[in-house]
Amino acid sequence: MGLVAWSVVSCGQQPVVVPSRTLDRPTDMAFVCLQATPAGAASLVTARPANACPTAPQQGDARSQFFAPRTTAAVGLITNSARGELGAVDFDRKRVVDLDEAVPGFTMLPVGQLPESVAVSSDGCKALTANRGSCDLSVVDNTRLLANLFDEGEPSTGRGPVVNDVSVITDSGPLRARPGTVAFVPEPTAALSGAVNACQIAGSLALGQDDVRPWQAVVTFPTCGLVALVDVPTGRLVDSVYVRPDGVVPAGTNPECPAECGGPVASGPDASPGTDAALDGDAAFGGEATPGRVRVEALSFLPYLAPTDGRAAQRLYVGGRNADLLVPLEVEDGRRLVAPRPPLLLAEGAGGVLRVRPSVDPFQPPETPWVGDLGRFVYVVTGDGTVRVVDVSAALAGTGRETECDANVDTAVWAQNPTLPKGCALVALGLPRVIGARGPGLASPPLAAGVDLPRPAAVDVAFFAASPGVPESEVGRGLNGAFALVMLSNGDLVVVNVDSGQLVSLDPAVPPTKPPAHSIRNGLNFVTLERGGGRPRVQGQPTYGLSTNDLPFATRPQLSRTLVPRIETFPGVEDPYCSPLAALGTPVDIAACFPRPNETVGQSWAIIWEGTLPGTRRVTGRFLPPPAASPAAVGLWDDAGATFCAAGVEGDDRLQLIGCEVDTDCGSAEVYRCVPSVAGASGLCARREMAAAVEANCQSFLLSRRRYLVLEARPQQLVLGLALDELPRPSLLADPTVPGGARPGPCASDADCRPPGAPEGYVCTAATPGSGPRCLMPCSDSPCRPGFVCETVEGGARFCAEAPAFVDPICLAESSVYRVQAGQSFLVQGSFSPRIETSVETAGVCQAKLTRDSRAVNRIPFAAAACSTPPGPTWQALRQAPNAMNGWPNPCLYVGTNADAAQVGDDPAALHVKALFENADARFILTNLEQPFGDGANVAFTVRGGFSPDAVIVGSTFPEIAVPTRLLRGPGLVPAARNDTGTAVYPYVYMVDSGRVGSNQRGQILRIDTRRAGFDTARSSNSFEVQ
């Protein structure tokens, strides 16, 4: 409850309780317009349709507007659910309305218990709340409720009760099920103008002089799986249907539903919420639906449809949390609730239907309410956190059914297939998708959550049309066209193109294409190149350095661009395909190309030799004896909390046991000691009483690099073998049948294992019988390098290895920090790229996911296949996608000269092993792979431009958003800007936040300015903040 202030007027008098009426879990909002016309000394106040209030932007001084007389008022009605109240916000004067000034304190209207949903009739005369806690409806006379907004205002419906709580009445009596969502049946409003058609005292819907009848509403009952047509204000159930997984079943005027609330509901204006409607303690508010029925809660009407051929049918869609169904219904002639078509089953497991939102701007002219020119759509917020897009154009025209659109089609598909329908790429076509898409639905971009963090889920959608009122060339970053705002669970809002977006060329040689409809708008479309906008390009030159692999006894690379792997740069390119800077007239050096600029995210990229796989640095593993079925195994690493398959661990990766640096790395320094190895190398954790035994028995392990080969990866286990001392390099093999006379491959002789700069002693040999040749370090006649131990492998040969085959259990009795590294590969990681699913569990073993898109890769392995068509020596090589001999994998290896050899001091005729690599963002060539480079090699570059989601982000100075619940296109327009021609249209959108934002308040109403894509706060120039 709110704070309570006590006022004592004299000794002995009872204190007066003054409630502090703040919001308390607001959940829904609906709009109404009020109009006052002179009627003698007073003003006759009547409710109007929400879009009847003037929409021109407010001008002039805000203080003078606050006190100036007015003839209209735009108001939002808010369900204050935790206290069973209905509140009101005066949008013209930006304040919560005191609904009864005769009562001390700030007053809201008591309704039923837990009012979760509110709706306003088409004429604005009535509001209806669905009270989940008391299993009833509250019918509100808006004219009587809000007449005090005007000086000397008299309601056109006369003085009388403001609210009446009613039960839904079936043939058998009150329906005691909990209502979910409520919506009035749309009615025509064109004739509702002037005082003649004011809300009627008789309490009936007035559509004309001779057309007076009850209002009607549709109410959902989730636990019952019921959708009911109800007369208002009587509550009489006119017709109903059950929604079931296999379709819609008529329920008539006497449906059967479980009783979730107690006795009869008190009626009348003085009825206190819950006075006689005791809650049934055994019935949970969020109870499961009756078996075999859909928990239907989502409900939305389409715009009013005028009668045709003597038949009147108002169309709506419903959906339920426990079924992936979008269910079309119609209210026929005000008497029947029918299903004109079977439900649409959403594709690929949507997780249930939470919200249904047609692409309609409710404040557009009644004859043109639909937003956009490419069709009529329904956006469905689903339980998987995405927004599904459904094309209802054919269904509404009577020529077909609802069809689901794929909002994640690869942008290159649109460029290559210009005849595809721009409004909807059908899911049934099975077109290639954007990398990382979780299905056909719109999802929040990874940038909204951060790398490897759960993405915020979609909560609600609001549509609007915007126009800058200036020539197209002067639009700047402003919105111009048809858009949707998608509200996310973290309070951010993402701008979505309902129609195709602004022109963006995928290739100067190809006519420009537009980003597809139903795609997240690119916020960089109108940002200049100097400020990081435009097409993606590499900023500056790639850099080279040591990787942070922290291996003990590491061998370091030579930091020379001629002697280490690096990105090949193509100098003096004038074609803007790879960089928009080339279009400025000055040739530029090209290091990478971006075939899909609308998908490329500006970020930093790192290419790290044997980099650590994300999510594999942990401390809870155990070293167990090897499985008997693996003769080459020396141990089994077990970690019950690991997810090795999801992390992309594969055979031939490396497990490194990192150890400790100081005692506190192990835990309490009083209990544990870090047993040292040698200077510059990590130690092992041991209890203090066992430290001496560890130091005496674990010297061989302590003095090694402590790395093992992953023979087999399982979801929580790794089968480990010996990681041998190997010179990793693909060799240049003579082959007169290929261009340049050489191809990449394994070593052919000892000479291939002794390039300049490599340690001496490597030989080209097979480690075990039947395996291929590799550059290995034998240890029969010579000692191993520091950090390596001599071990016998299967078959009897002896080679230097990075850790001993046998480890005394005492050495790893305590937890040890470990990680898994990409074996014999460069790991490619972006600062904002999500984790790629490269492995899946098959029969208990992690296997490469070969069904994934060929661009869903994050490694450049030295064992990659050869390119079937080696790229040429010019920058045009970056136009060629990787194509291995068998079509997979990407990347592929080839041999060629370096285009930038002269720039780095290399021999222009020298041949090098190269890898052509392409992921979801970029395509580049990594060269010099035949050069020895030790344990650490790191290549980095930064991409600017490309794609950044156009979003309304909650800033650090803005009040915290706790539980965003509803998003609605609201009344009024954003004030004009200096360059407007007077025709600018930028509407307001409102967010309902039902979470705790203060010590004594739980909820707020926030306004979004669509012109600048930001929140209006108390600190903004056009302030708004209702809490």
C-alpha positions, 0 to 999 in steps of 0.5 A: 500500500502507499504511504499514509499521512495523518492530519490531526485538526484538534485534540480528541478528533479522529485522524484523517487518513490521506492515501498516497495514490501511486501506481501499483503494478499497472498492467494495461492501458486504453485510450479515450477522448473527452469533448466539452460543448457549451450547454448554458452556464455549464459544459456538456461533456461526452466521451468520443472515440480515441482518435477524435481528439486533435492530433496536431502537435502542441505548440507554445508555453507548457505552463499556459497550456496547463491552465488554459481552458480546453474543449477536448482531453486525451486520456489513458485508462490504466489498470492499477492491478495490485489495488484493484483500481482504474487510474487515468492519465491526462496526456494533454497535461501530462499528469495522473488524474485525481478522479474524485477531488472531494475525497482527501488525497489522490483518488483512483476508481475502485473496480474488481480484484486484480484488473489485468486487462482494460478496453474502451468501446469504439464510441469511447463511452464505456470502459471494461476491465477483466478482473482476474482476482474476482472473476468478474468485469467492471463496466465504467461510464467514461463520461461520468468518470472524467467530466471533472477534467473540464470546468463546470463539466456535466456528463452527457449521461447524467449524474449516477453510478460510475462503475458497475461490477458484473458477472458473465451470465450463462444459461446456468448462472454466473460464470465463475472462471477467471477472465483473461483479456477483454476487447470491445467489438468494433463499431462504426464511428463516422456518425459520432460527431457533435453533441447530438450523438453524445453518449446516451443516458439510456446506457446503450450504444448509439450508432444513429437516431434509430440504431441503439443497442447494447455494446458487446465485448469478447472475453477470454477465459484461459483456464477454461480455454473459452472465448465468449461474446458478452453484452455490455453492460448486462454481462449476458453471454451471447455465444462462446467457443472452446479453443482446442489443439485441433480447432474451435468447438462451439460452446453456445450460451451455457459453457462449462468451466471450472469455478475459480472464484467464490459467491456472487458479485456485488453490483453497483457503484459502492461495491468494494472490490472483493467484498462478496467475491471471496477468492478460492484459495485453491485456484491459482491465478495462472492455473493450467488450462482444462486438459484438451483446451488451449489456454487462450489469452491473446486477443485482438480485433481487426479494424471495423468492417462495414457490412457486405451483402447484408452480413456484418462480421467483425474479425479477430484473432486469438491465441494461447500460451500452451499452443502454437496456434493463431486462431481466426474468429468472427463475431457474426451479426452480433449474435454468433462467434464463429471460426471462418477458417482453421487455425494457423499452426506456427512453424518450428515450435513457437512456444505458445502465443502471448500477444496478437498485434495486427499491423494497424495504427489506431489513430490513422483515419478509419478508412486507412488504418493498416500500416504499410503498402505491402500487405496486411499482417499480424505480428504474434509475440510467442513464448520462444521470445520472438515475434512471428509475422503472419500475412492475413491479406488473402484471408481477409480478402476471402481468397486464401488462408493465413500464411506465416512469413520468414523474417530471417531470410538471408539478405543475399537471397533478396538481392539474387531473387528480385522477383520474390514477394517483398511483403512476405517470404513464406516459411514454406519456401525454406529459403536460407536464413541469416546465421544464428536465426532461431527460427522464422521469427524476429528476435532481439539482435545479439547486440542488445544482450551481449556475447553469449548472454540470453537475448531479451525476449519480445514482450509487445508490439506497437505500429505507427506510420511516420513522415518527416514532412521534408523532402526525401533528401533531407530526411536524415536519420528520421523515420519515414514510412511504416514501422513497428516498435518491438518492446523487449523484456529489458525495456529496450525497443527495436525499430522494425521496417514493416515495409522495405527499408531505405536503399542499400546496394549489395554490389555496385554492379547490381541494382540497389535493393532494399532491406526486406520488410519485417526486418530490424531497421539499420540505425547506421543507414543515415550515419556518415562514413566519418562517424562510423556509418555506411557500408562496412569496411576495415578501419586502418590496417590489421595488427599482429601480436602475441596471443594470450594462451599463457602456455607454460614454457611457451615458444614465441613467434617472430613478430614480422609480417613476412614470417607469421600468419597474417591477413593478406591486404590488397593495395590501391583498390578503387572498386567500392565493393569491399570498402565505401572509402574507395568510392570517395576517389582515393584508392584504398588498401583492402583487407576484407570484404563484406558480402552482406552489409545489412548483416555485418556488425561493426566490431573488433575481430581477433584471429588467435592461434589455438584460442580458448573456446568460449565457455570452457575455462572452468575449475570443477573438472576431475582427472579419471582413469582412461576408458578401457575401450580407448587404447590411446587414451591416458585419462578421462576429464570429467566435469558434470557442469560442462557443456562441451558439445555446446562449446564446440569442442572437437577431437584434436582440440587441447585440454590445458590444466592451467594451475595457480600462481599464488596461494589465494588462487586455490582458495583460503591461503590458510588451507591451500598452498600453490606448489610452485614449478619453476620461475614463469610457470604456474603451480598446482593447488594442494592442501598445506598438509599435502604440499610436500607430497605434491612437490615430491611426487608431481615433478614430471607433471609440474615441469610439463606444459600440462596439455592433453589431446582431446581424442573424443568429446562428450557432453561432460567428459573428454577422452584424453591422449598425449599431445605430442610436440609437433610443428604445426604447418601445412607444407608446400607440396610440388604439384604441376597440375595446379596453378603455381605448381604447388598445393598445401598438404602434410609433410612429405620429407624431413626437409618440410619440417625444418623451415628457417626459424623452426627448432631443430630435431623435427622429423616427418613421420607417423605417430602411430601405425596407420596415421598420416605423416606429421612434423614430430619431435622424437626423443629416443636419442635426444632430450625434449625441449623444456616443458615436454616429456618423453613418452611412448605412444601406441606402436612403441615409438617415443616422442616428446609430449606436452604432459606425462601419460601417468599423473599421480592422483595426488597431483590433481586432488584439488580443483584446478583451473582448466580450459579447452583450446582449438587444436591446430586451428586459428580461432576467429572471434568477434567482440559482438558475435554470439557463440556459434553452434558447431557441434551437436551431441550424437549418441553421447559424443560431440560431432561436427554439425555439418547441417549448419550453414557453411558460414557458421564457422569460427576456426581456420584449421590446418587440416582444412580441405583444398579449394577446388578453384584457387582464388586469383592474385588480385583483390577480386579473390575476395569476391569468391566464396570458399569452395572446398573440393566436397563443398564443405568445409569453409575455410579452404586452403590454396597456394599463391603469391601475396598481393602485398608482398612488396609492401611487407618486404616479401618476395613477390614471386614467393608461394605461400599457403593461404586460407580463404575464410568467410563467416556471417560477417566478413570474408578474408584471406589468411596467408603465410600459414607455412611459416613457423610461429611458435605458440602465440599468434594473434591477428586483429582488425576492426570493422566500422559501419555495416549494421547496428539495430535502430533501437530506443535504449534505456540510458543511464540517466533514465529511470529504471525500467523493471517489468515492461508490460504493454506498448501502445501507439498513443494520441497526439504527435511530437512537436514540429521541428525547425525544418518541418513543412507542417506535414510531419507525422511523428506519433507518441508511443507509450510503455506501461512498466509494472515493476518496482521503480521506487520504495513506495511505488510499483509502476510507471507510464513512459512516453517514446518520441518517435522523431528522435527515437528516445524516451521523454523524461522530466529532463528532456525538452519535451518532458513527460513522466508519469509514475 
